[in-house]
């Protein structure tokens, strides 16, 4: 799949050689990774007939789904306007047309809105007034940068189609564009993003969003955030690569980007740029290429050694990103906090959370038996999982650092 999604030299031959069973596995994975619609835009001649039909159906369903996205946003935006709650739209359909050609070609299950502190409570009340309610799903919001997800399901039921045109969208009200509390990294200029917000229109839909250079910065920071939290980043990196590839000759944009953002913010963006070039072979303008070349030696060494870890964790959990994160922290106290949070899980789910376990974004059904037996099995499984990941992370760290010490002059 990575070979086929390359931007400079895409190669679809490996996909054409897959068996039906392998295609079934690949499409199940690509649905979870939000890459199915990107596969559907490849030259599909030579794919099995049933795969071609499936991809065409996904594209048709998602095109209809965007009509629901627009209607949902317009209703929410009007409610916020009446309540005097200012906001900007982030992610989602704002990715078009620079990061994805059209929002109909991008899967979207929720609408993300950033509200400044003085507006977020009013926004929450306004959305609840039109029927949205806080989600009752048992998930932790300890590391989230948004309030409890707001949902309005009605009588809709999940039927196994992630592109279902009838599937309602949830709304997430973000209280920050970068969480210093979670990352332990302070980026003072984030506050300027709100001041530089702008109006845009996509497919007849008008909305307030971040300025183009801040939009890019927010995406690169979102990739960094998810990397630290060991979440999947592959579709964000692919969209970033599309932007970098298409704007490789856009001198005015990159001059503005360079003048607007500080060296610190550009150095964080360079990490995401490295992933985009490494995974998807995108072209780069000289300025972002220079930022990659300017990455400090230790950080560059980590990227060269561990850039594949974020792909591996989609199948086998690892905590390799902690070593990159540690190198970005300013104080020893913050480093100890991060190490403790990484290697010693702070939250153990209660008994009622056992049926809601997930592994690599796939639900895991609890074994039969008494709830206490299920809970003990959960604790054992969680302990083994964390212990195995911790040991692997330490061994891989030694494999990275020891050669550097052995060969130092």
N, C-alpha and C positions, 0 to 999 in steps of 0.2 A: 504494500500500500504506500509506503514512504517513497519507493522508487517511482510509482505512478504519479504521486503528488509533487514531485520535484518541479521547480519552476523553470530552471534553465535547460535541463535535459530530462524530461519525463520519460519513463519507460513502463509501458503497460503490459509488456509481454509476460512478466511473472503472474499478473492477475489472470491473464487468459489461460494460463496453465493450471489454475486451481480446479480441484474437483468440486462437485456439488456440495459435499460435506464441508470442505474448506471455505467455500463461498458462504455457506450458512453461518459458520463460525465468524468469518470476517465481517459480515453485515451485522450480526448481533453485536460485535465489538464496535463497529463504526457508528451504530446508533447511539451507543453509550458515550462514544468519544466525539459526537457531533461532527462526524466527517462523512456521513452517508451522502449528503447532498453535494459535497465536493467530489466524491467518487462519481456521482451521477453526471457531473459536468465534463468528465473525461471522454475521450473517444471510446465508445462502448462496443463498437463492432468487434466481434470475436468473443464477447462475453456470452455465457449461456442465456438462452431465450428467457428463462424464468427470472434470471438476474436483471436483464434489460427491462422486463415488464415491471419488476419490483421497483427498480430505480425510477422508471417513468411515473409510476403510481405515487412514489414518495414526492417527486417534484410537483406533480399535479395537486396532491393533497396540501403540500406546504404553500403553494401559490394561493390556494383558497384560504389557507390558515392566515396568511398575511392580511386578508380582509378583516378577519376577527381581531388581529393585532391592532390594526388601525382604529377599528371601532372601539376597542377596549381603551386605547390610549386617549382617544378624543373624549370619551365619556369621563375618564379619570381626570384629564387635564381641565375640563370644564368645571368639575367639582372642586378642584384645587384653586382654580381662578376665582370661583365664587367665594371661596373661603379665604382668599388673599394669601394663599400658601405658594410661595415661589419655589421653583424646582428646575433642574436640568435633567434631561434624559441621558443615561449612560449605557454603554454596551447595546445589545439588541440591534434594532434597525438603524441606529446611528452609525453602524459599521459600513453601511452603504453610502456612496458607491466606491469608496477608496479601499476598503478592506475586503469587501465582497461586492460583486457587481450589482446585485439587487437584493433587498431584504427577502424577496420570495425564494432566494437561493440559500437562505440561512435559517436554521432551526431556531425557534424562540419559544420558550415555555413560560417566561415571566417578563415583566416590564420593570426595569431598574430605574429608580428616580433618586437623585441626590437632592436633599433639602437642607438649607442652612439651619442652624439651631433654632432660630426664631420662627421657623416655618414648619418644622417636622411634626410637632404635636397637632397643629391645625390641619396638616395634610392627612394625618392618621384619622382624625375625627371626620374629616370630609369624606374619606373613602369608606369609612364604616357607615356613614350616613346613607351611602348609595348601595349598601348591601355587603360590603367586604367584611370579613371577620378574621381575627388572628388564627393562623393555622394551629391545629391541635396535634400535629405530628410531633412525635417525641424525638426531637433532635436538639443538640446543644447549640446555643447561640453565643457561647463564650468567646469564640474567635471570629464571630461574624462582624461585618461592618455595616449591618443594616438591622432594623427592628424586626420583630417577629413577622414572618411572611403573611401577607393578607391574601385570603382566598375567597372565591365566590363560586362554588362548584355547581350549585343547583342540582339537577337530577342526572348530570353527566356521569358516566362510568368509564373507567379505563378498559379499553378493548385491545390493548397490545400494539396500538399504532402511535408512535411518538410524533407523527405528523398529522394527526387527526384534526381536520378543520373545525370540529365542534368542541375540541378540548379547551376549557376556559384557561385564561392566563392569570397567574398570580401576580401580585405587585409587591415589590420590596422597596421600602423607603430607607435609603442609605443616609446615615448621619455623619459619614466621613468619606473622603476620597482616598485616604491612606491612614491606616490605624497604627499610630505610634505605640499604643498599648500592647498590641499583638506583636508587632515587628521589632519593638525596642529601637527603632530608627526614626529620628526626627528629620522631617523635610519641611522646613519653614515655608517655602514658596508655594506649597500646595494651596494655601489660602488665596493666592492670586488667581487660581484657576476659575473661581467663581466670578471674580471681577472681570475676567476676559471672556465670559460666556457670550454666545452668539445665537442668532436664529438661523435655522436651516429648513429646507423642505425636501422631502423624499417621496416620490410617487403621490404627490398631492397632500402629503401629511406635513404640517408645519409644527416645529417643536424647538425648544430652547436646548442647547447642548454646549459642550466645551468647544473652545476654539480649536482649529485643526492641530496646532502644535501641542496644545494641552491634551487633546484627545489621544495623540500618539503617546505622550508621556504617561497618561493614565493607563493605557493598555499595557505599556511596558512595566509599569509598577504593579498592575494586576497580575501579570505573569510572574513577577518576582514574589508577590504575596503568595500566590498559589504554589509556587516552588517551595517557599519556606514552610507552608502548611501541608506539603506533600499531597496536593490535589492535582488533578489532571490538567495539563496546560497545552496539550498538543493542538487543539483547534484554535486556541488563542495565538499560538506561535505561527500556525499556518496562515492565519489572517494577517498577522504582522508581516510575514514574509511576502504575502501578496502586495501589501502596501509598499514595502521597501523595494521590491522588484519593479513595480509600476512607476515609482518615483525616483528611480536611480539617477535620472537626468534632470530632476526638478530643482534647479539651483536656487530659485527664490524661496521655495519652501524650506530647504535645509539651511539657508542663511538666516531666515527668520527663526527657525528652531534653535540654531546655535546662539543667536543673540538673545533669545527670550529665556532660555533655561540655563541654570547655573552649571558649572563643571561637575558638581556633586550629582545633580539630577541626570545629567548626560552620562555620567559614569554608571549609574544604575540602569539606564536605558541600554547601554552597551552590552550588558549581560543578556538581555532579551534579544538584542540584535545578533549576538553570537549564536544563540539557539536557532534563530530563524535561518541564518546562513548555513549552519551546520546540519540542520535537519532537512531543509527544503531547497538548498542551493540557489537562493535568491541573489540577484545582483544588488550592489550597494553603491550609493553615492559616496564620494570620497570622505565626506564629513562623518557619517556614521561608521564607515570603515576605519577612519582614524581613531574614533572613540574605542573601537574594539582593540585596535593595536595599542592603545594607551592604557588598557586594563592593567593594574598592577600585577607583577610577576606571580605572586602566590595565588591570586584570584584566577589569573589566566591558566595557571597550572591545574587548578581545580576544575575549571571548565573543560580543559583538554582531557582530563582523566575521567570526569563524571558527567559529561553532558548527556550520556545515554541513560543515566539513572532515572531521570524523569519519565523516560519511556518504559524502563523496566518495572517501575513501581505500579504501572497499570496491570501487571500480572503477578509481580512478587514484591511486596512492600519492602521499602528500604528508607533509611533516614540520612542518606548521604548529603542532602542539602544543608544539614546542620553545620557542616564545616565551612561552607560558603557563607552562611548566615553569621557564624561567629566572627569571621574575618571582616564583616561590615559593621560590627558593634564597636562603640567607642570606649566603653568602660568594662572593667573586669566584673563588676557586680551584674551588669546586664548579661554578660557571657555566662555566668553561673546560673542565672535565672533561666536562660535558654537551655542550657545543658540539662538542668533539672526537669524542665517541662518536656524536653525531647525524650529523655531516657526513663523518666518515671511518670507514667500517665497520672494526671491529676484527677480524672473523672472515671469512676467505675459505675456503670449503669445499674440501676435498680432492677429488681426481679422482673418488673413489668416490661423492661426494655428488651428482654431476651428475644421475643419473636420478631423484633425489628432489626436484628443484626444484618449487616451488609459486608460483603467482601468484594473489593474492587468494583464497587457500584452495582453489584448483583446481590439481590436478596438471598440470604441463607436461611433455610427453614430449620427451626430448632428440632432436635431429636425428640422423640416421644418420651413420655414419662412424667413424673411429678414435677411441678414448677421448680422445686428446690433442686431436683436432679438437673433440670435444664440450666438453672442458675450456676450450679457448681461446674457443669460442663462449660458454660460460658466463661467463668472465671479462669478455668484451666486453659481453655483455648486462647483467651486474651493474654494470659501470662506467657504461654508458649510463643504466641505470635510476637509480642513485644520483646521477649527474651531473644528470640531468633533474629529479629530485625536489629536489636541492639548489638548482638555479637557480630553479625554480618557488617554492620556499619563500622565497628571498631576495627575489624580485620581489614576491611577495604581502606580505612583511613591509614592503617599501618602500611599497607601496600602502596599507598600514595606518598606518604611522608618519609618512610625509611630510606628509599633510594636517594631522595634529595639530601638526607643527612650523610649517607654513606659516601656519596660522590662529591660532597662539598670540599673545596680546597682547604 
